[in-house]
């Protein structure tokens, strides 16, 4: 059975129209997929950047924690010197000197140029106190003992200040 010509013409027209609609939706879907792909790439880049910033903040926080721990060591050293506990003071001074060297060399990228200079000078001062205590213990001379205590207090104050500055930097970057 053969269809009349007017139906064949309509069938061709409907087929063409359906093909055009299909093409329209295919192009629309392709554009939506392309936008979604670009959006996903931007989101991935933002996530990567956020992860890098989080790692940097964590490492900077670790550096501040290292300095805070060194400050605690300096406080303990002061107590040992004040109480004339020579052996404990020698050990604490040596440990503080080692820790200071470690932090200065390992965490230096987190410090400003001024902080680096302060910590290098502090390291020299800690080494001097450590060598003094290792060589002669806590001096019996009150004047010399006060000099060592002054150095210890200066070390503690420098460490406390640097720790506060690093934590302040972290807080400012989080805002």
LINURKA-V301015 format. One record per helix or strand of 3 or more residues. SS is the DSSP state (A for helix, B for strand). FROM is the first residue (numbers start at 1). TO is the last residue. Records with the same first field share a line. If there is no record, write none. Layout:
BEGIN
SS->FROM-TO / FROM-TO
END
This chain:
BEGIN
A->5-82 / 86-106 / 108-110 / 113-136 / 142-174
END
